């Protein structure tokens, strides 16, 4: 089974209750489905941990690296200007664009390394940074590895409607 790593920022007093909240969220989340979840207590951090802020900065930077990598891939394929987006063919590049849009608009996906569950975002707002400073013990960064036997996300294995529905 293939595994995907994510860090979640979540408000919770204890590690176990934070994990339960994340599990409930993922069980109901329609865009991402895992057969098995593993929570890593050694890599997870409470907001009062001296390493918390550094880890938070690093995992947000990793999301930015993912976005930059996607943009570089578009550029390598000849799509480097915004105007070029209108010419992207359906297929690999349109799926990359879909992934990029999800990372920018706050939808969790397999490519999301960090997800702020409190703000439904891949980033931490200035307001949340203030709350983290005021109440660090109330927040956790939880590392989760999700495992799936499906090698592609669901939208990638769906056939277009014209292939599923018999057209007369």
RAWOPE-V243111 format. One record per run of one state. SS is the DSSP state (a for helix, b for strand, c for the rest). FROM is the first residue (numbers start at 0). LEN is the number of residues. If there is no record, write none. Layout:
BEGIN
ss->SS from->FROM len->LEN
ss->SS from->FROM len->LEN
END
This chain:
BEGIN
ss->c from->0 len->1
ss->b from->1 len->10
ss->c from->11 len->3
ss->a from->14 len->14
ss->c from->28 len->7
ss->b from->35 len->11
ss->c from->46 len->5
ss->a from->51 len->25
ss->c from->76 len->5
ss->a from->81 len->6
ss->c from->87 len->4
ss->a from->91 len->14
ss->c from->105 len->8
ss->b from->113 len->3
ss->c from->116 len->4
ss->b from->120 len->1
ss->c from->121 len->4
ss->a from->125 len->9
ss->c from->134 len->1
ss->a from->135 len->3
ss->b from->138 len->10
ss->c from->148 len->5
ss->a from->153 len->4
ss->c from->157 len->3
ss->a from->160 len->4
ss->c from->164 len->4
END
